[in-house]
C-alpha cells in the first residue's frame, strides 16, 4: 500500500528483477500447469525423501512447554497433537506469533514489533477465462493465436506517475481506484495445458484496492462486480472488445486473500517490503536469522529474510539454520 512518492517503494521493483530464469537475470517465467505445479514439485521431492505430508489439517496452536519455553509440536483444530522438538512456520509473522503461539510466551517488545508491522495491502487478483485473446490497438498485426505482445507482462493504467499516484491516493482514502493499475499476464499462450483449445486464462494483478472500503463492502456482490467490470472496461481502452470475451472470472480482494490463504491484511509478501522491514529488520530487529524467541520454532516464509516472491530463499535458509542447530545438540 504505497504510492510513487512513498520513500523506499522502489526497492520492490529491485526485488522483482534481482532473480534469474534460464541464466538470464531479471527474467520471469511461467510454470507449466499453473503455479500449483511448484507446490507439486516440492511435495514430490519431499515424498521421495520419505517425508509424510498431511493436508486439510488446520493448526490451531503451537505447543510450548511452560517450564522450559521450548516448542513441543503443534495442536490441530480437530484436537490431534503432533509432537516435535522443531516446528517451522510458513505462515505470516502475525499469524504465527499472535494467533498460534500461546499468550505470555513471547517477550513483550518482540510481540509489539510483530503486531505493529505493516501488513497493509492494496492488491486484488482477478483470474479471467476468455474465449479469445485480446488484440491491442498498439500492435499493427493481429495475432489471434498469440504473438509476442501476449507473452510478456502487460501493464495497463500506468502511463504516468501522476496516474499511478492518483490511483494510490484514492485507495488511501478508502476508495478502490477509479482507473486501477493493472498488470496482465496470459500464461495460456505458452502453456496449452491450462485452458481449452481456442480459449485462454488471463491473470490480472490489480492496484489499488483498500482492505476496508469507506463505503460499501467487499462482501457485496454488486461492489465486487462493479470493480471487476471497471478493470475490464479499462482494458477495453487498449484492446477493444475485451469485456465481451470474458467467459468467467474469480476475484480475490485483500480480505479474500487473508481469509482463504491466511495472508494477514491480504499482503502477499507476509508484510510490507519497505526498507524498515527488510534484511536485519525482517521480521523484527534482532530476529532475522529464522530463529524465534521460542526455542525450536523457526520462521521459514516470506515474512523472513529476504522476503516475498517465488524463489524459496527464506525456506532454504531456514532449513540450513535448523540443520545447523540440530548438529550442535
C-alpha positions as CSV (number, residue, x, y, z in Angstrom):
1,X,0.0,0.0,0.0
2,X,2.4,2.7,-1.3
3,X,2.4,5.4,-3.9
4,X,5.1,6.5,-6.3
5,X,6.3,9.1,-3.7
6,X,6.5,6.7,-0.8
7,X,10.1,6.5,0.3
8,X,11.7,3.1,-0.3
9,X,8.9,1.8,-2.5
10,X,11.4,1.5,-5.4
11,X,13.0,-1.5,-3.6
12,X,10.1,-3.7,-4.5
13,X,11.0,-3.2,-8.2
14,X,14.6,-4.2,-7.5
15,X,13.4,-7.2,-5.6
16,X,11.4,-8.3,-8.6
17,X,14.3,-8.1,-11.1
18,X,17.2,-9.5,-9.0
19,X,16.5,-13.1,-9.8
20,X,17.1,-15.1,-12.9
21,X,15.5,-17.7,-15.1
22,X,17.4,-19.9,-17.5
23,X,20.6,-18.0,-16.8
24,X,19.0,-14.6,-17.7
25,X,18.9,-12.1,-14.9
26,X,15.7,-10.1,-14.3
27,X,13.6,-12.6,-16.4
28,X,10.4,-14.2,-15.1
29,X,9.0,-17.5,-16.3
30,X,5.6,-19.3,-16.5
31,X,5.2,-22.6,-14.7
32,X,3.7,-25.3,-16.9
33,X,0.4,-26.4,-15.4
34,X,0.0,-23.2,-13.3
35,X,1.6,-22.1,-10.1
36,X,0.3,-25.2,-8.2
37,X,2.9,-27.1,-10.2
38,X,5.6,-25.5,-7.9
39,X,3.9,-26.9,-4.8
40,X,3.5,-30.3,-6.6
41,X,7.2,-30.4,-7.5
42,X,8.2,-29.6,-3.9
43,X,5.8,-32.3,-2.5
44,X,7.1,-34.9,-5.0
45,X,10.7,-34.3,-3.9
46,X,9.7,-34.4,-0.2
47,X,7.8,-37.7,-0.6
48,X,10.8,-39.2,-2.4
49,X,12.9,-38.2,0.6
50,X,10.5,-40.0,3.0
51,X,8.5,-37.0,4.2
52,X,4.9,-37.5,5.4
53,X,2.6,-34.8,4.1
54,X,-0.8,-34.1,5.8
55,X,-3.3,-31.8,4.1
56,X,-6.7,-30.4,5.2
57,X,-5.3,-30.3,8.8
58,X,-5.6,-26.8,10.3
59,X,-3.1,-25.9,13.0
60,X,-4.8,-24.3,16.0
61,X,-1.8,-23.7,18.2
62,X,1.9,-24.1,18.5
63,X,2.6,-26.2,21.7
64,X,5.2,-24.7,24.0
65,X,6.4,-26.2,27.3
66,X,5.6,-23.7,30.1
67,X,8.6,-24.7,32.1
68,X,11.4,-24.8,29.5
69,X,9.9,-22.5,26.9
70,X,10.7,-25.0,24.2
71,X,8.4,-25.9,21.3
72,X,6.8,-29.3,21.7
73,X,4.9,-29.6,18.4
74,X,1.5,-28.4,17.1
75,X,-2.1,-29.0,18.0
76,X,-4.6,-29.4,15.2
77,X,-8.1,-28.0,15.1
78,X,-9.6,-31.5,15.5
79,X,-7.7,-32.0,18.8
80,X,-4.8,-34.1,17.3
81,X,-1.4,-33.3,18.7
82,X,1.7,-33.6,16.6
83,X,4.8,-33.8,18.8
84,X,8.1,-32.5,17.6
85,X,11.1,-30.6,19.0
86,X,11.3,-28.5,15.8
87,X,8.5,-26.5,14.1
88,X,8.9,-24.4,11.0
89,X,6.1,-21.9,10.3
90,X,5.4,-20.7,6.7
91,X,2.5,-18.6,8.0
92,X,2.8,-14.8,8.3
93,X,4.7,-13.5,11.4
94,X,1.4,-12.1,12.7
95,X,-0.4,-15.4,12.2
96,X,2.5,-17.4,13.7
97,X,3.2,-15.3,16.8
98,X,-0.1,-13.6,17.6
99,X,-2.6,-16.3,16.6
100,X,-0.7,-19.6,17.1
101,X,1.8,-19.1,19.8
102,X,0.2,-19.2,23.3
103,X,-0.1,-15.9,25.2
104,X,2.6,-14.8,27.7
105,X,5.2,-16.9,25.9
106,X,6.9,-14.2,23.8
107,X,8.9,-11.1,25.0
108,X,6.7,-8.0,25.0
109,X,9.0,-6.0,22.8
110,X,9.1,-8.8,20.2
111,X,5.3,-9.2,20.2
112,X,4.8,-5.5,19.9
113,X,7.1,-5.3,16.8
114,X,5.1,-8.2,15.2
115,X,1.8,-6.6,16.0
116,X,2.7,-3.1,14.7
117,X,4.4,-4.3,11.5
118,X,2.8,-3.1,8.2
119,X,0.6,-5.8,6.8
120,X,-1.5,-3.5,4.7
121,X,-2.2,-4.4,1.1
122,X,-3.8,-2.8,-1.9
123,X,-3.7,-5.7,-4.3
124,X,-6.6,-7.6,-5.8
125,X,-6.1,-10.7,-8.0
126,X,-8.5,-11.4,-10.8
127,X,-8.2,-14.7,-12.7
128,X,-10.1,-14.4,-16.0
129,X,-11.3,-17.0,-18.6
130,X,-11.8,-15.6,-22.1
131,X,-12.9,-17.1,-25.4
132,X,-10.3,-15.2,-27.4
133,X,-7.1,-13.3,-27.0
134,X,-7.2,-9.5,-26.6
135,X,-6.0,-7.7,-29.6
136,X,-4.1,-4.5,-28.7
137,X,-4.5,-1.2,-30.7
138,X,-0.8,-0.5,-30.5
139,X,0.1,-3.7,-32.4
140,X,-0.1,-3.5,-36.2
141,X,-0.6,-7.2,-36.8
142,X,-3.4,-9.2,-35.4
143,X,-2.3,-12.4,-33.7
144,X,-5.4,-14.5,-32.8
145,X,-3.2,-17.4,-31.9
146,X,-0.8,-15.3,-29.8
147,X,2.1,-13.0,-30.6
148,X,5.0,-11.6,-28.7
149,X,2.7,-8.9,-27.2
150,X,0.8,-11.7,-25.4
151,X,3.8,-13.5,-23.9
152,X,5.3,-11.0,-21.5
153,X,3.9,-8.8,-18.7
154,X,1.4,-6.2,-19.9
155,X,0.9,-3.0,-17.9
156,X,-2.3,-1.0,-18.2
157,X,-3.4,2.2,-16.5
158,X,0.1,3.3,-15.6
159,X,1.0,5.7,-18.4
160,X,2.3,8.4,-16.0
161,X,3.5,8.7,-12.4
162,X,0.6,11.1,-11.8
163,X,-1.9,8.5,-12.9
164,X,-0.5,5.9,-10.5
165,X,-0.3,8.4,-7.6
166,X,-3.9,9.3,-8.1
167,X,-4.9,5.7,-8.0
168,X,-3.0,5.2,-4.8
169,X,-4.4,8.4,-3.1
170,X,-8.0,7.2,-3.9
171,X,-7.3,3.8,-2.2
172,X,-5.6,5.6,0.8
173,X,-9.0,7.3,1.3
174,X,-10.9,4.0,1.2
175,X,-12.0,4.1,-2.4
176,X,-10.9,1.5,-4.9
177,X,-9.0,3.2,-7.8
178,X,-11.2,4.6,-10.5
179,X,-8.5,3.8,-13.0
180,X,-6.6,0.9,-11.4
181,X,-3.1,-0.1,-12.3
182,X,-3.3,-3.5,-14.0
183,X,-0.5,-6.0,-14.6
184,X,-1.7,-8.6,-17.0
185,X,-0.2,-11.9,-18.0
186,X,-1.6,-14.6,-20.3
187,X,0.1,-17.9,-19.4
188,X,-2.1,-20.0,-21.7
189,X,-0.4,-18.5,-24.8
190,X,2.7,-20.5,-23.8
191,X,1.1,-23.3,-21.7
192,X,-1.6,-25.1,-23.5
193,X,-2.4,-27.4,-20.5
194,X,-4.3,-24.8,-18.5
195,X,-7.2,-23.9,-20.9
196,X,-9.4,-25.5,-23.6
197,X,-8.3,-25.1,-27.3
198,X,-9.0,-21.6,-28.6
199,X,-9.7,-20.2,-25.1
200,X,-7.3,-18.6,-22.6
201,X,-6.5,-17.8,-19.0
202,X,-5.6,-14.3,-18.1
203,X,-4.2,-13.2,-14.7
204,X,-4.8,-9.6,-13.6
205,X,-2.8,-8.2,-10.7
206,X,-4.7,-5.0,-9.8
207,X,-3.9,-2.0,-7.6
208,X,-5.2,-0.1,-5.7
209,X,-8.0,-1.7,-3.6
210,X,-8.2,-0.9,0.1
211,X,-8.7,-3.7,2.6
212,X,-11.7,-1.8,4.0
213,X,-13.9,0.4,1.8
214,X,-15.1,3.7,3.1
215,X,-18.4,3.0,1.5
216,X,-19.9,-0.5,0.9
217,X,-18.1,-3.8,1.5
218,X,-16.2,-6.4,-0.5
219,X,-18.8,-8.9,0.8
220,X,-21.3,-7.1,-1.5
221,X,-21.5,-9.0,-4.8
222,X,-22.5,-5.7,-6.6
223,X,-19.4,-3.9,-5.3
224,X,-17.2,-6.8,-6.5
225,X,-18.9,-7.0,-9.9
226,X,-18.6,-3.2,-10.4
227,X,-14.9,-3.2,-9.6
228,X,-14.2,-6.2,-11.9
229,X,-16.1,-4.6,-14.8
230,X,-14.2,-1.3,-14.2
231,X,-11.0,-3.2,-14.7
232,X,-12.3,-4.9,-17.9
233,X,-13.5,-1.6,-19.2
234,X,-10.1,-0.1,-18.7
235,X,-8.6,-3.0,-20.7
236,X,-11.2,-2.3,-23.4
237,X,-9.5,1.1,-24.0
238,X,-6.3,-0.7,-25.1
239,X,-7.9,-3.9,-26.6
240,X,-11.4,-3.3,-27.9
241,X,-13.9,-5.9,-27.1
242,X,-12.0,-7.5,-24.1
243,X,-15.1,-7.3,-21.9
244,X,-17.2,-9.2,-24.3
245,X,-14.6,-12.0,-24.5
246,X,-14.9,-12.7,-20.7
247,X,-16.4,-16.2,-20.1
248,X,-16.0,-16.0,-16.3
249,X,-13.7,-14.7,-13.6
250,X,-12.6,-15.3,-10.0
251,X,-11.7,-12.3,-7.8
252,X,-9.6,-12.2,-4.7
253,X,-9.6,-8.9,-2.8
254,X,-7.3,-8.2,0.2
255,X,-9.9,-9.6,2.7
256,X,-10.3,-12.7,0.5
257,X,-6.6,-13.3,0.4
258,X,-6.5,-13.1,4.2
259,X,-9.4,-15.4,4.7
260,X,-8.5,-18.1,2.1
261,X,-4.7,-18.1,2.5
262,X,-4.1,-16.7,5.9
263,X,-2.3,-13.7,4.5
264,X,-2.5,-11.0,7.2
265,X,-4.1,-7.9,5.7
266,X,-4.1,-9.6,2.3
267,X,-0.4,-8.9,1.9
268,X,1.1,-11.5,-0.5
269,X,4.6,-10.8,0.9
270,X,3.6,-11.6,4.5
271,X,4.3,-8.0,5.4
272,X,5.5,-4.8,3.7
273,X,8.8,-4.8,1.8
274,X,9.8,-1.4,3.0
275,X,13.4,-0.5,3.9
276,X,12.4,-0.5,7.5
277,X,11.3,-4.2,7.4
278,X,14.0,-5.8,5.3
279,X,17.3,-7.5,5.9
280,X,18.2,-7.3,9.7
281,X,14.7,-5.9,10.4
282,X,12.7,-8.9,9.0
283,X,10.5,-10.0,10.7
284,X,11.8,-7.9,13.7
285,X,15.0,-6.3,14.8
286,X,17.4,-8.9,16.1
287,X,15.4,-11.9,14.8
288,X,16.4,-12.1,11.1
289,X,18.2,-15.5,11.4
290,X,14.9,-17.6,11.2
291,X,15.1,-18.5,14.9
292,X,12.4,-17.1,17.2
293,X,12.1,-16.4,20.9
294,X,10.6,-19.8,21.2
295,X,13.4,-22.4,21.1
296,X,12.7,-24.9,18.4
297,X,10.3,-22.6,16.5
298,X,11.5,-21.2,13.2
299,X,10.0,-18.8,10.6
300,X,10.5,-20.0,7.0
301,X,8.1,-18.0,4.9
302,X,8.0,-14.6,3.2
303,X,7.9,-12.8,6.5
304,X,11.6,-13.8,7.0
305,X,14.6,-12.6,5.1
306,X,14.8,-11.9,2.2
307,X,11.1,-11.5,1.8
308,X,8.4,-12.4,-0.7
309,X,8.5,-13.9,-4.2
310,X,8.5,-17.4,-5.7
311,X,12.2,-18.1,-5.0
312,X,12.3,-20.4,-1.9
313,X,15.1,-18.4,-0.3
314,X,13.6,-18.0,3.1
315,X,12.7,-21.7,3.3
316,X,16.1,-22.8,2.1
317,X,17.9,-20.6,4.5
318,X,15.7,-21.6,7.4
319,X,16.3,-25.3,6.7
320,X,20.0,-24.7,6.8
321,X,19.7,-23.0,10.2
322,X,17.6,-25.8,11.6
323,X,20.2,-28.4,10.4
324,X,22.9,-26.3,12.0
325,X,21.1,-26.2,15.3
326,X,20.4,-29.9,15.3
327,X,24.0,-30.7,14.7
328,X,25.0,-28.5,17.6
329,X,23.0,-30.6,20.0
